[in-house]
Amino acid sequence: MTTRRKIASSAARTELADIINRAAYAGERVIVHRRKKPVAAVVPLSDLELLEHLEDRIDLEEARRRLNEPTVSWTRIKKDLGL
């Protein structure tokens, strides 16, 4: 189970090395707050890699859907825009 904690940005500055080690070795996720508003996160690299993989997959699915959309010629676009 991945743990998650919150920390103020002022405290994060002084505890950065510990935060990084806990993310890297304990799989901890840390949400950094500024004025009680979450602004950033430190996560294990495996979490980031998974997120990027999911984003790539979503982008690929969107591209495949768009391949089936009708196209408009550049000549037609220029004509419609009066160029």
mmCIF file of the N, C-alpha and C atoms, coordinates in Angstrom:
data_MODEL
# 
_entry.id   MODEL 
# 
loop_
_atom_site.group_PDB 
_atom_site.id 
_atom_site.type_symbol 
_atom_site.label_atom_id 
_atom_site.label_alt_id 
_atom_site.label_comp_id 
_atom_site.label_asym_id 
_atom_site.label_entity_id 
_atom_site.label_seq_id 
_atom_site.pdbx_PDB_ins_code 
_atom_site.Cartn_x 
_atom_site.Cartn_y 
_atom_site.Cartn_z 
_atom_site.occupancy 
_atom_site.B_iso_or_equiv 
_atom_site.pdbx_formal_charge 
_atom_site.auth_seq_id 
_atom_site.auth_comp_id 
_atom_site.auth_asym_id 
_atom_site.auth_atom_id 
_atom_site.pdbx_PDB_model_num 
ATOM 1   N N  . MET A 1 1  ? 0.834   -1.187 0.000   1.00 0.00 ? 1  MET A N  1 
ATOM 2   C CA . MET A 1 1  ? 0.000   0.000  0.000   1.00 0.00 ? 1  MET A CA 1 
ATOM 3   C C  . MET A 1 1  ? 0.873   1.244  0.000   1.00 0.00 ? 1  MET A C  1 
ATOM 4   N N  . THR A 1 2  ? 0.582   2.158  -0.897  1.00 0.00 ? 2  THR A N  1 
ATOM 5   C CA . THR A 1 2  ? 1.326   3.399  -0.977  1.00 0.00 ? 2  THR A CA 1 
ATOM 6   C C  . THR A 1 2  ? 0.768   4.387  0.032   1.00 0.00 ? 2  THR A C  1 
ATOM 7   N N  . THR A 1 3  ? 1.664   5.001  0.805   1.00 0.00 ? 3  THR A N  1 
ATOM 8   C CA . THR A 1 3  ? 1.212   5.995  1.769   1.00 0.00 ? 3  THR A CA 1 
ATOM 9   C C  . THR A 1 3  ? 1.225   7.371  1.125   1.00 0.00 ? 3  THR A C  1 
ATOM 10  N N  . ARG A 1 4  ? 0.439   8.249  1.709   1.00 0.00 ? 4  ARG A N  1 
ATOM 11  C CA . ARG A 1 4  ? 0.335   9.604  1.176   1.00 0.00 ? 4  ARG A CA 1 
ATOM 12  C C  . ARG A 1 4  ? 0.290   10.562 2.350   1.00 0.00 ? 4  ARG A C  1 
ATOM 13  N N  . ARG A 1 5  ? 1.048   11.639 2.262   1.00 0.00 ? 5  ARG A N  1 
ATOM 14  C CA . ARG A 1 5  ? 0.997   12.638 3.319   1.00 0.00 ? 5  ARG A CA 1 
ATOM 15  C C  . ARG A 1 5  ? 1.032   14.028 2.717   1.00 0.00 ? 5  ARG A C  1 
ATOM 16  N N  . LYS A 1 6  ? 0.688   14.997 3.533   1.00 0.00 ? 6  LYS A N  1 
ATOM 17  C CA . LYS A 1 6  ? 0.672   16.398 3.120   1.00 0.00 ? 6  LYS A CA 1 
ATOM 18  C C  . LYS A 1 6  ? 1.743   17.144 3.895   1.00 0.00 ? 6  LYS A C  1 
ATOM 19  N N  . ILE A 1 7  ? 2.317   18.153 3.234   1.00 0.00 ? 7  ILE A N  1 
ATOM 20  C CA . ILE A 1 7  ? 3.342   18.958 3.894   1.00 0.00 ? 7  ILE A CA 1 
ATOM 21  C C  . ILE A 1 7  ? 3.280   20.377 3.333   1.00 0.00 ? 7  ILE A C  1 
ATOM 22  N N  . ALA A 1 8  ? 3.524   21.343 4.189   1.00 0.00 ? 8  ALA A N  1 
ATOM 23  C CA . ALA A 1 8  ? 3.573   22.737 3.749   1.00 0.00 ? 8  ALA A CA 1 
ATOM 24  C C  . ALA A 1 8  ? 4.835   22.952 2.928   1.00 0.00 ? 8  ALA A C  1 
ATOM 25  N N  . SER A 1 9  ? 4.763   23.881 1.973   1.00 0.00 ? 9  SER A N  1 
ATOM 26  C CA . SER A 1 9  ? 5.928   24.117 1.114   1.00 0.00 ? 9  SER A CA 1 
ATOM 27  C C  . SER A 1 9  ? 7.133   24.591 1.918   1.00 0.00 ? 9  SER A C  1 
ATOM 28  N N  . SER A 1 10 ? 6.910   25.354 2.972   1.00 0.00 ? 10 SER A N  1 
ATOM 29  C CA . SER A 1 10 ? 8.030   25.822 3.796   1.00 0.00 ? 10 SER A CA 1 
ATOM 30  C C  . SER A 1 10 ? 8.731   24.641 4.465   1.00 0.00 ? 10 SER A C  1 
ATOM 31  N N  . ALA A 1 11 ? 7.974   23.666 4.952   1.00 0.00 ? 11 ALA A N  1 
ATOM 32  C CA . ALA A 1 11 ? 8.566   22.478 5.560   1.00 0.00 ? 11 ALA A CA 1 
ATOM 33  C C  . ALA A 1 11 ? 9.212   21.592 4.498   1.00 0.00 ? 11 ALA A C  1 
ATOM 34  N N  . ALA A 1 12 ? 8.613   21.538 3.322   1.00 0.00 ? 12 ALA A N  1 
ATOM 35  C CA . ALA A 1 12 ? 9.162   20.708 2.242   1.00 0.00 ? 12 ALA A CA 1 
ATOM 36  C C  . ALA A 1 12 ? 10.563  21.174 1.854   1.00 0.00 ? 12 ALA A C  1 
ATOM 37  N N  . ARG A 1 13 ? 10.793  22.477 1.901   1.00 0.00 ? 13 ARG A N  1 
ATOM 38  C CA . ARG A 1 13 ? 12.127  22.981 1.557   1.00 0.00 ? 13 ARG A CA 1 
ATOM 39  C C  . ARG A 1 13 ? 13.187  22.431 2.504   1.00 0.00 ? 13 ARG A C  1 
ATOM 40  N N  . THR A 1 14 ? 12.865  22.356 3.773   1.00 0.00 ? 14 THR A N  1 
ATOM 41  C CA . THR A 1 14 ? 13.863  21.879 4.739   1.00 0.00 ? 14 THR A CA 1 
ATOM 42  C C  . THR A 1 14 ? 13.946  20.359 4.780   1.00 0.00 ? 14 THR A C  1 
ATOM 43  N N  . GLU A 1 15 ? 12.892  19.670 4.319   1.00 0.00 ? 15 GLU A N  1 
ATOM 44  C CA . GLU A 1 15 ? 12.850  18.212 4.383   1.00 0.00 ? 15 GLU A CA 1 
ATOM 45  C C  . GLU A 1 15 ? 12.969  17.546 3.011   1.00 0.00 ? 15 GLU A C  1 
ATOM 46  N N  . LEU A 1 16 ? 13.425  18.288 2.003   1.00 0.00 ? 16 LEU A N  1 
ATOM 47  C CA . LEU A 1 16 ? 13.422  17.768 0.637   1.00 0.00 ? 16 LEU A CA 1 
ATOM 48  C C  . LEU A 1 16 ? 14.157  16.441 0.495   1.00 0.00 ? 16 LEU A C  1 
ATOM 49  N N  . ALA A 1 17 ? 15.336  16.319 1.055   1.00 0.00 ? 17 ALA A N  1 
ATOM 50  C CA . ALA A 1 17 ? 16.097  15.070 0.921   1.00 0.00 ? 17 ALA A CA 1 
ATOM 51  C C  . ALA A 1 17 ? 15.315  13.901 1.512   1.00 0.00 ? 17 ALA A C  1 
ATOM 52  N N  . ASP A 1 18 ? 14.693  14.102 2.655   1.00 0.00 ? 18 ASP A N  1 
ATOM 53  C CA . ASP A 1 18 ? 13.897  13.040 3.280   1.00 0.00 ? 18 ASP A CA 1 
ATOM 54  C C  . ASP A 1 18 ? 12.676  12.706 2.436   1.00 0.00 ? 18 ASP A C  1 
ATOM 55  N N  . ILE A 1 19 ? 12.026  13.712 1.897   1.00 0.00 ? 19 ILE A N  1 
ATOM 56  C CA . ILE A 1 19 ? 10.839  13.497 1.055   1.00 0.00 ? 19 ILE A CA 1 
ATOM 57  C C  . ILE A 1 19 ? 11.211  12.669 -0.174  1.00 0.00 ? 19 ILE A C  1 
ATOM 58  N N  . ILE A 1 20 ? 12.325  13.004 -0.803  1.00 0.00 ? 20 ILE A N  1 
ATOM 59  C CA . ILE A 1 20 ? 12.776  12.270 -1.983  1.00 0.00 ? 20 ILE A CA 1 
ATOM 60  C C  . ILE A 1 20 ? 13.098  10.823 -1.628  1.00 0.00 ? 20 ILE A C  1 
ATOM 61  N N  . ASN A 1 21 ? 13.793  10.617 -0.532  1.00 0.00 ? 21 ASN A N  1 
ATOM 62  C CA . ASN A 1 21 ? 14.131  9.248  -0.119  1.00 0.00 ? 21 ASN A CA 1 
ATOM 63  C C  . ASN A 1 21 ? 12.884  8.433  0.189   1.00 0.00 ? 21 ASN A C  1 
ATOM 64  N N  . ARG A 1 22 ? 11.908  9.045  0.843   1.00 0.00 ? 22 ARG A N  1 
ATOM 65  C CA . ARG A 1 22 ? 10.681  8.314  1.178   1.00 0.00 ? 22 ARG A CA 1 
ATOM 66  C C  . ARG A 1 22 ? 9.891   7.972  -0.085  1.00 0.00 ? 22 ARG A C  1 
ATOM 67  N N  . ALA A 1 23 ? 9.924   8.848  -1.082  1.00 0.00 ? 23 ALA A N  1 
ATOM 68  C CA . ALA A 1 23 ? 9.258   8.534  -2.352  1.00 0.00 ? 23 ALA A CA 1 
ATOM 69  C C  . ALA A 1 23 ? 10.009  7.419  -3.076  1.00 0.00 ? 23 ALA A C  1 
ATOM 70  N N  . ALA A 1 24 ? 11.318  7.532  -3.112  1.00 0.00 ? 24 ALA A N  1 
ATOM 71  C CA . ALA A 1 24 ? 12.132  6.567  -3.863  1.00 0.00 ? 24 ALA A CA 1 
ATOM 72  C C  . ALA A 1 24 ? 12.156  5.184  -3.216  1.00 0.00 ? 24 ALA A C  1 
ATOM 73  N N  . TYR A 1 25 ? 12.280  5.124  -1.910  1.00 0.00 ? 25 TYR A N  1 
ATOM 74  C CA . TYR A 1 25 ? 12.505  3.838  -1.255  1.00 0.00 ? 25 TYR A CA 1 
ATOM 75  C C  . TYR A 1 25 ? 11.286  3.275  -0.533  1.00 0.00 ? 25 TYR A C  1 
ATOM 76  N N  . ALA A 1 26 ? 10.355  4.149  -0.125  1.00 0.00 ? 26 ALA A N  1 
ATOM 77  C CA . ALA A 1 26 ? 9.175   3.669  0.610   1.00 0.00 ? 26 ALA A CA 1 
ATOM 78  C C  . ALA A 1 26 ? 7.901   3.793  -0.212  1.00 0.00 ? 26 ALA A C  1 
ATOM 79  N N  . GLY A 1 27 ? 8.018   4.380  -1.418  1.00 0.00 ? 27 GLY A N  1 
ATOM 80  C CA . GLY A 1 27 ? 6.844   4.524  -2.274  1.00 0.00 ? 27 GLY A CA 1 
ATOM 81  C C  . GLY A 1 27 ? 5.854   5.552  -1.775  1.00 0.00 ? 27 GLY A C  1 
ATOM 82  N N  . GLU A 1 28 ? 6.308   6.454  -0.916  1.00 0.00 ? 28 GLU A N  1 
ATOM 83  C CA . GLU A 1 28 ? 5.405   7.450  -0.341  1.00 0.00 ? 28 GLU A CA 1 
ATOM 84  C C  . GLU A 1 28 ? 5.110   8.564  -1.338  1.00 0.00 ? 28 GLU A C  1 
ATOM 85  N N  . ARG A 1 29 ? 3.876   9.024  -1.325  1.00 0.00 ? 29 ARG A N  1 
ATOM 86  C CA . ARG A 1 29 ? 3.459   10.172 -2.128  1.00 0.00 ? 29 ARG A CA 1 
ATOM 87  C C  . ARG A 1 29 ? 3.274   11.360 -1.191  1.00 0.00 ? 29 ARG A C  1 
ATOM 88  N N  . VAL A 1 30 ? 3.843   12.490 -1.570  1.00 0.00 ? 30 VAL A N  1 
ATOM 89  C CA . VAL A 1 30 ? 3.775   13.679 -0.724  1.00 0.00 ? 30 VAL A CA 1 
ATOM 90  C C  . VAL A 1 30 ? 3.128   14.810 -1.511  1.00 0.00 ? 30 VAL A C  1 
ATOM 91  N N  . ILE A 1 31 ? 2.073   15.361 -0.951  1.00 0.00 ? 31 ILE A N  1 
ATOM 92  C CA . ILE A 1 31 ? 1.389   16.501 -1.547  1.00 0.00 ? 31 ILE A CA 1 
ATOM 93  C C  . ILE A 1 31 ? 1.919   17.756 -0.862  1.00 0.00 ? 31 ILE A C  1 
ATOM 94  N N  . VAL A 1 32 ? 2.448   18.678 -1.645  1.00 0.00 ? 32 VAL A N  1 
ATOM 95  C CA . VAL A 1 32 ? 2.998   19.920 -1.107  1.00 0.00 ? 32 VAL A CA 1 
ATOM 96  C C  . VAL A 1 32 ? 1.919   20.997 -1.190  1.00 0.00 ? 32 VAL A C  1 
ATOM 97  N N  . HIS A 1 33 ? 1.700   21.668 -0.049  1.00 0.00 ? 33 HIS A N  1 
ATOM 98  C CA . HIS A 1 33 ? 0.673   22.708 0.046   1.00 0.00 ? 33 HIS A CA 1 
ATOM 99  C C  . HIS A 1 33 ? 1.309   24.075 0.209   1.00 0.00 ? 33 HIS A C  1 
ATOM 100 N N  . ARG A 1 34 ? 0.647   25.071 -0.337  1.00 0.00 ? 34 ARG A N  1 
ATOM 101 C CA . ARG A 1 34 ? 1.019   26.469 -0.115  1.00 0.00 ? 34 ARG A CA 1 
ATOM 102 C C  . ARG A 1 34 ? -0.267  27.180 0.277   1.00 0.00 ? 34 ARG A C  1 
ATOM 103 N N  . ARG A 1 35 ? -0.262  27.756 1.466   1.00 0.00 ? 35 ARG A N  1 
ATOM 104 C CA . ARG A 1 35 ? -1.459  28.415 2.017   1.00 0.00 ? 35 ARG A CA 1 
ATOM 105 C C  . ARG A 1 35 ? -2.662  27.466 1.995   1.00 0.00 ? 35 ARG A C  1 
ATOM 106 N N  . LYS A 1 36 ? -2.435  26.235 2.419   1.00 0.00 ? 36 LYS A N  1 
ATOM 107 C CA . LYS A 1 36 ? -3.452  25.175 2.531   1.00 0.00 ? 36 LYS A CA 1 
ATOM 108 C C  . LYS A 1 36 ? -4.016  24.713 1.195   1.00 0.00 ? 36 LYS A C  1 
ATOM 109 N N  . LYS A 1 37 ? -3.384  25.125 0.096   1.00 0.00 ? 37 LYS A N  1 
ATOM 110 C CA . LYS A 1 37 ? -3.821  24.703 -1.233  1.00 0.00 ? 37 LYS A CA 1 
ATOM 111 C C  . LYS A 1 37 ? -2.776  23.762 -1.819  1.00 0.00 ? 37 LYS A C  1 
ATOM 112 N N  . PRO A 1 38 ? -3.184  22.555 -2.290  1.00 0.00 ? 38 PRO A N  1 
ATOM 113 C CA . PRO A 1 38 ? -2.202  21.656 -2.895  1.00 0.00 ? 38 PRO A CA 1 
ATOM 114 C C  . PRO A 1 38 ? -1.656  22.240 -4.194  1.00 0.00 ? 38 PRO A C  1 
ATOM 115 N N  . VAL A 1 39 ? -0.321  22.258 -4.321  1.00 0.00 ? 39 VAL A N  1 
ATOM 116 C CA . VAL A 1 39 ? 0.304   22.867 -5.497  1.00 0.00 ? 39 VAL A CA 1 
ATOM 117 C C  . VAL A 1 39 ? 1.253   21.933 -6.246  1.00 0.00 ? 39 VAL A C  1 
ATOM 118 N N  . ALA A 1 40 ? 1.714   20.867 -5.591  1.00 0.00 ? 40 ALA A N  1 
ATOM 119 C CA . ALA A 1 40 ? 2.661   19.968 -6.247  1.00 0.00 ? 40 ALA A CA 1 
ATOM 120 C C  . ALA A 1 40 ? 2.666   18.636 -5.508  1.00 0.00 ? 40 ALA A C  1 
ATOM 121 N N  . ALA A 1 41 ? 3.326   17.655 -6.134  1.00 0.00 ? 41 ALA A N  1 
ATOM 122 C CA . ALA A 1 41 ? 3.452   16.342 -5.502  1.00 0.00 ? 41 ALA A CA 1 
ATOM 123 C C  . ALA A 1 41 ? 4.820   15.754 -5.790  1.00 0.00 ? 41 ALA A C  1 
ATOM 124 N N  . VAL A 1 42 ? 5.328   15.023 -4.834  1.00 0.00 ? 42 VAL A N  1 
ATOM 125 C CA . VAL A 1 42 ? 6.537   14.221 -5.032  1.00 0.00 ? 42 VAL A CA 1 
ATOM 126 C C  . VAL A 1 42 ? 6.058   12.780 -4.970  1.00 0.00 ? 42 VAL A C  1 
ATOM 127 N N  . VAL A 1 43 ? 6.297   12.055 -6.039  1.00 0.00 ? 43 VAL A N  1 
ATOM 128 C CA . VAL A 1 43 ? 5.807   10.678 -6.146  1.00 0.00 ? 43 VAL A CA 1 
ATOM 129 C C  . VAL A 1 43 ? 6.943   9.759  -6.570  1.00 0.00 ? 43 VAL A C  1 
ATOM 130 N N  . PRO A 1 44 ? 6.803   8.468  -6.298  1.00 0.00 ? 44 PRO A N  1 
ATOM 131 C CA . PRO A 1 44 ? 7.816   7.531  -6.787  1.00 0.00 ? 44 PRO A CA 1 
ATOM 132 C C  . PRO A 1 44 ? 7.887   7.578  -8.320  1.00 0.00 ? 44 PRO A C  1 
ATOM 133 N N  . LEU A 1 45 ? 9.058   7.323  -8.847  1.00 0.00 ? 45 LEU A N  1 
ATOM 134 C CA . LEU A 1 45 ? 9.248   7.346  -10.296 1.00 0.00 ? 45 LEU A CA 1 
ATOM 135 C C  . LEU A 1 45 ? 8.313   6.365  -10.995 1.00 0.00 ? 45 LEU A C  1 
ATOM 136 N N  . SER A 1 46 ? 8.037   5.235  -10.364 1.00 0.00 ? 46 SER A N  1 
ATOM 137 C CA . SER A 1 46 ? 7.131   4.253  -10.978 1.00 0.00 ? 46 SER A CA 1 
ATOM 138 C C  . SER A 1 46 ? 5.726   4.835  -11.172 1.00 0.00 ? 46 SER A C  1 
ATOM 139 N N  . ASP A 1 47 ? 5.284   5.705  -10.251 1.00 0.00 ? 47 ASP A N  1 
ATOM 140 C CA . ASP A 1 47 ? 3.986   6.367  -10.413 1.00 0.00 ? 47 ASP A CA 1 
ATOM 141 C C  . ASP A 1 47 ? 3.997   7.285  -11.637 1.00 0.00 ? 47 ASP A C  1 
ATOM 142 N N  . LEU A 1 48 ? 5.074   8.050  -11.783 1.00 0.00 ? 48 LEU A N  1 
ATOM 143 C CA . LEU A 1 48 ? 5.191   8.946  -12.936 1.00 0.00 ? 48 LEU A CA 1 
ATOM 144 C C  . LEU A 1 48 ? 5.220   8.161  -14.238 1.00 0.00 ? 48 LEU A C  1 
ATOM 145 N N  . GLU A 1 49 ? 5.983   7.077  -14.265 1.00 0.00 ? 49 GLU A N  1 
ATOM 146 C CA . GLU A 1 49 ? 6.066   6.264  -15.479 1.00 0.00 ? 49 GLU A CA 1 
ATOM 147 C C  . GLU A 1 49 ? 4.706   5.680  -15.846 1.00 0.00 ? 49 GLU A C  1 
ATOM 148 N N  . LEU A 1 50 ? 3.942   5.240  -14.849 1.00 0.00 ? 50 LEU A N  1 
ATOM 149 C CA . LEU A 1 50 ? 2.601   4.718  -15.098 1.00 0.00 ? 50 LEU A CA 1 
ATOM 150 C C  . LEU A 1 50 ? 1.694   5.816  -15.644 1.00 0.00 ? 50 LEU A C  1 
ATOM 151 N N  . LEU A 1 51 ? 1.750   6.994  -15.060 1.00 0.00 ? 51 LEU A N  1 
ATOM 152 C CA . LEU A 1 51 ? 0.937   8.119  -15.529 1.00 0.00 ? 51 LEU A CA 1 
ATOM 153 C C  . LEU A 1 51 ? 1.277   8.460  -16.976 1.00 0.00 ? 51 LEU A C  1 
ATOM 154 N N  . GLU A 1 52 ? 2.561   8.516  -17.306 1.00 0.00 ? 52 GLU A N  1 
ATOM 155 C CA . GLU A 1 52 ? 2.966   8.825  -18.681 1.00 0.00 ? 52 GLU A CA 1 
ATOM 156 C C  . GLU A 1 52 ? 2.509   7.735  -19.647 1.00 0.00 ? 52 GLU A C  1 
ATOM 157 N N  . HIS A 1 53 ? 2.570   6.483  -19.224 1.00 0.00 ? 53 HIS A N  1 
ATOM 158 C CA . HIS A 1 53 ? 2.106   5.380  -20.069 1.00 0.00 ? 53 HIS A CA 1 
ATOM 159 C C  . HIS A 1 53 ? 0.612   5.524  -20.345 1.00 0.00 ? 53 HIS A C  1 
ATOM 160 N N  . LEU A 1 54 ? -0.159  5.844  -19.312 1.00 0.00 ? 54 LEU A N  1 
ATOM 161 C CA . LEU A 1 54 ? -1.604  6.029  -19.490 1.00 0.00 ? 54 LEU A CA 1 
ATOM 162 C C  . LEU A 1 54 ? -1.908  7.208  -20.410 1.00 0.00 ? 54 LEU A C  1 
ATOM 163 N N  . GLU A 1 55 ? -1.164  8.304  -20.243 1.00 0.00 ? 55 GLU A N  1 
ATOM 164 C CA . GLU A 1 55 ? -1.362  9.462  -21.118 1.00 0.00 ? 55 GLU A CA 1 
ATOM 165 C C  . GLU A 1 55 ? -1.055  9.109  -22.573 1.00 0.00 ? 55 GLU A C  1 
ATOM 166 N N  . ASP A 1 56 ? 0.041   8.378  -22.797 1.00 0.00 ? 56 ASP A N  1 
ATOM 167 C CA . ASP A 1 56 ? 0.393   7.959  -24.162 1.00 0.00 ? 56 ASP A CA 1 
ATOM 168 C C  . ASP A 1 56 ? -0.711  7.089  -24.763 1.00 0.00 ? 56 ASP A C  1 
ATOM 169 N N  . ARG A 1 57 ? -1.256  6.201  -23.960 1.00 0.00 ? 57 ARG A N  1 
ATOM 170 C CA . ARG A 1 57 ? -2.316  5.309  -24.447 1.00 0.00 ? 57 ARG A CA 1 
ATOM 171 C C  . ARG A 1 57 ? -3.574  6.106  -24.822 1.00 0.00 ? 57 ARG A C  1 
ATOM 172 N N  . ILE A 1 58 ? -3.925  7.073  -23.988 1.00 0.00 ? 58 ILE A N  1 
ATOM 173 C CA . ILE A 1 58 ? -5.084  7.920  -24.277 1.00 0.00 ? 58 ILE A CA 1 
ATOM 174 C C  . ILE A 1 58 ? -4.844  8.717  -25.557 1.00 0.00 ? 58 ILE A C  1 
ATOM 175 N N  . ASP A 1 59 ? -3.639  9.272  -25.712 1.00 0.00 ? 59 ASP A N  1 
ATOM 176 C CA . ASP A 1 59 ? -3.310  10.027 -26.926 1.00 0.00 ? 59 ASP A CA 1 
ATOM 177 C C  . ASP A 1 59 ? -3.400  9.147  -28.171 1.00 0.00 ? 59 ASP A C  1 
ATOM 178 N N  . LEU A 1 60 ? -2.906  7.918  -28.080 1.00 0.00 ? 60 LEU A N  1 
ATOM 179 C CA . LEU A 1 60 ? -2.951  6.998  -29.213 1.00 0.00 ? 60 LEU A CA 1 
ATOM 180 C C  . LEU A 1 60 ? -4.392  6.666  -29.592 1.00 0.00 ? 60 LEU A C  1 
ATOM 181 N N  . GLU A 1 61 ? -5.227  6.409  -28.597 1.00 0.00 ? 61 GLU A N  1 
ATOM 182 C CA . GLU A 1 61 ? -6.638  6.113  -28.868 1.00 0.00 ? 61 GLU A CA 1 
ATOM 183 C C  . GLU A 1 61 ? -7.325  7.308  -29.529 1.00 0.00 ? 61 GLU A C  1 
ATOM 184 N N  . GLU A 1 62 ? -7.017  8.514  -29.075 1.00 0.00 ? 62 GLU A N  1 
ATOM 185 C CA . GLU A 1 62 ? -7.593  9.726  -29.666 1.00 0.00 ? 62 GLU A CA 1 
ATOM 186 C C  . GLU A 1 62 ? -7.128  9.893  -31.111 1.00 0.00 ? 62 GLU A C  1 
ATOM 187 N N  . ALA A 1 63 ? -5.857  9.643  -31.366 1.00 0.00 ? 63 ALA A N  1 
ATOM 188 C CA . ALA A 1 63 ? -5.327  9.754  -32.731 1.00 0.00 ? 63 ALA A CA 1 
ATOM 189 C C  . ALA A 1 63 ? -6.002  8.751  -33.655 1.00 0.00 ? 63 ALA A C  1 
ATOM 190 N N  . ARG A 1 64 ? -6.196  7.537  -33.167 1.00 0.00 ? 64 ARG A N  1 
ATOM 191 C CA . ARG A 1 64 ? -6.872  6.520  -33.991 1.00 0.00 ? 64 ARG A CA 1 
ATOM 192 C C  . ARG A 1 64 ? -8.306  6.921  -34.301 1.00 0.00 ? 64 ARG A C  1 
ATOM 193 N N  . ARG A 1 65 ? -9.004  7.492  -33.327 1.00 0.00 ? 65 ARG A N  1 
ATOM 194 C CA . ARG A 1 65 ? -10.381 7.957  -33.584 1.00 0.00 ? 65 ARG A CA 1 
ATOM 195 C C  . ARG A 1 65 ? -10.396 9.066  -34.640 1.00 0.00 ? 65 ARG A C  1 
ATOM 196 N N  . ARG A 1 66 ? -9.426  9.958  -34.547 1.00 0.00 ? 66 ARG A N  1 
ATOM 197 C CA . ARG A 1 66 ? -9.394  11.098 -35.470 1.00 0.00 ? 66 ARG A CA 1 
ATOM 198 C C  . ARG A 1 66 ? -9.010  10.708 -36.889 1.00 0.00 ? 66 ARG A C  1 
ATOM 199 N N  . LEU A 1 67 ? -8.332  9.594  -37.056 1.00 0.00 ? 67 LEU A N  1 
ATOM 200 C CA . LEU A 1 67 ? -7.970  9.139  -38.397 1.00 0.00 ? 67 LEU A CA 1 
ATOM 201 C C  . LEU A 1 67 ? -9.207  8.860  -39.246 1.00 0.00 ? 67 LEU A C  1 
ATOM 202 N N  . ASN A 1 68 ? -10.311 8.562  -38.611 1.00 0.00 ? 68 ASN A N  1 
ATOM 203 C CA . ASN A 1 68 ? -11.539 8.244  -39.324 1.00 0.00 ? 68 ASN A CA 1 
ATOM 204 C C  . ASN A 1 68 ? -12.416 9.468  -39.591 1.00 0.00 ? 68 ASN A C  1 
ATOM 205 N N  . GLU A 1 69 ? -11.989 10.626 -39.121 1.00 0.00 ? 69 GLU A N  1 
ATOM 206 C CA . GLU A 1 69 ? -12.766 11.844 -39.356 1.00 0.00 ? 69 GLU A CA 1 
ATOM 207 C C  . GLU A 1 69 ? -12.564 12.324 -40.793 1.00 0.00 ? 69 GLU A C  1 
ATOM 208 N N  . PRO A 1 70 ? -13.586 12.955 -41.352 1.00 0.00 ? 70 PRO A N  1 
ATOM 209 C CA . PRO A 1 70 ? -13.426 13.492 -42.712 1.00 0.00 ? 70 PRO A CA 1 
ATOM 210 C C  . PRO A 1 70 ? -12.376 14.613 -42.721 1.00 0.00 ? 70 PRO A C  1 
ATOM 211 N N  . THR A 1 71 ? -11.696 14.741 -43.845 1.00 0.00 ? 71 THR A N  1 
ATOM 212 C CA . THR A 1 71 ? -10.667 15.774 -43.962 1.00 0.00 ? 71 THR A CA 1 
ATOM 213 C C  . THR A 1 71 ? -11.150 16.888 -44.878 1.00 0.00 ? 71 THR A C  1 
ATOM 214 N N  . VAL A 1 72 ? -10.520 18.044 -44.738 1.00 0.00 ? 72 VAL A N  1 
ATOM 215 C CA . VAL A 1 72 ? -10.823 19.202 -45.575 1.00 0.00 ? 72 VAL A CA 1 
ATOM 216 C C  . VAL A 1 72 ? -9.517  19.620 -46.236 1.00 0.00 ? 72 VAL A C  1 
ATOM 217 N N  . SER A 1 73 ? -9.539  19.860 -47.516 1.00 0.00 ? 73 SER A N  1 
ATOM 218 C CA . SER A 1 73 ? -8.310  20.217 -48.225 1.00 0.00 ? 73 SER A CA 1 
ATOM 219 C C  . SER A 1 73 ? -7.845  21.620 -47.818 1.00 0.00 ? 73 SER A C  1 
ATOM 220 N N  . TRP A 1 74 ? -6.535  21.831 -47.933 1.00 0.00 ? 74 TRP A N  1 
ATOM 221 C CA . TRP A 1 74 ? -5.951  23.134 -47.631 1.00 0.00 ? 74 TRP A CA 1 
ATOM 222 C C  . TRP A 1 74 ? -6.523  24.203 -48.563 1.00 0.00 ? 74 TRP A C  1 
ATOM 223 N N  . THR A 1 75 ? -6.759  23.844 -49.811 1.00 0.00 ? 75 THR A N  1 
ATOM 224 C CA . THR A 1 75 ? -7.351  24.779 -50.776 1.00 0.00 ? 75 THR A CA 1 
ATOM 225 C C  . THR A 1 75 ? -8.717  25.236 -50.285 1.00 0.00 ? 75 THR A C  1 
ATOM 226 N N  . ARG A 1 76 ? -9.521  24.320 -49.806 1.00 0.00 ? 76 ARG A N  1 
ATOM 227 C CA . ARG A 1 76 ? -10.861 24.645 -49.309 1.00 0.00 ? 76 ARG A CA 1 
ATOM 228 C C  . ARG A 1 76 ? -10.789 25.544 -48.075 1.00 0.00 ? 76 ARG A C  1 
ATOM 229 N N  . ILE A 1 77 ? -9.870  25.253 -47.171 1.00 0.00 ? 77 ILE A N  1 
ATOM 230 C CA . ILE A 1 77 ? -9.712  26.078 -45.976 1.00 0.00 ? 77 ILE A CA 1 
ATOM 231 C C  . ILE A 1 77 ? -9.340  27.492 -46.350 1.00 0.00 ? 77 ILE A C  1 
ATOM 232 N N  . LYS A 1 78 ? -8.371  27.654 -47.265 1.00 0.00 ? 78 LYS A N  1 
ATOM 233 C CA . LYS A 1 78 ? -7.964  29.005 -47.690 1.00 0.00 ? 78 LYS A CA 1 
ATOM 234 C C  . LYS A 1 78 ? -9.125  29.726 -48.339 1.00 0.00 ? 78 LYS A C  1 
ATOM 235 N N  . LYS A 1 79 ? -9.900  29.035 -49.161 1.00 0.00 ? 79 LYS A N  1 
ATOM 236 C CA . LYS A 1 79 ? -11.049 29.640 -49.816 1.00 0.00 ? 79 LYS A CA 1 
ATOM 237 C C  . LYS A 1 79 ? -12.077 30.101 -48.780 1.00 0.00 ? 79 LYS A C  1 
ATOM 238 N N  . ASP A 1 80 ? -12.368 29.242 -47.805 1.00 0.00 ? 80 ASP A N  1 
ATOM 239 C CA . ASP A 1 80 ? -13.347 29.580 -46.763 1.00 0.00 ? 80 ASP A CA 1 
ATOM 240 C C  . ASP A 1 80 ? -12.892 30.771 -45.925 1.00 0.00 ? 80 ASP A C  1 
ATOM 241 N N  . LEU A 1 81 ? -11.579 30.923 -45.774 1.00 0.00 ? 81 LEU A N  1 
ATOM 242 C CA . LEU A 1 81 ? -11.041 32.038 -44.991 1.00 0.00 ? 81 LEU A CA 1 
ATOM 243 C C  . LEU A 1 81 ? -10.780 33.279 -45.844 1.00 0.00 ? 81 LEU A C  1 
ATOM 244 N N  . GLY A 1 82 ? -11.005 33.170 -47.142 1.00 0.00 ? 82 GLY A N  1 
ATOM 245 C CA . GLY A 1 82 ? -10.786 34.300 -48.041 1.00 0.00 ? 82 GLY A CA 1 
ATOM 246 C C  . GLY A 1 82 ? -9.325  34.617 -48.267 1.00 0.00 ? 82 GLY A C  1 
ATOM 247 N N  . LEU A 1 83 ? -8.511  33.614 -48.235 1.00 0.00 ? 83 LEU A N  1 
ATOM 248 C CA . LEU A 1 83 ? -7.053  33.819 -48.444 1.00 0.00 ? 83 LEU A CA 1 
ATOM 249 C C  . LEU A 1 83 ? -6.654  33.523 -49.863 1.00 0.00 ? 83 LEU A C  1 
# 
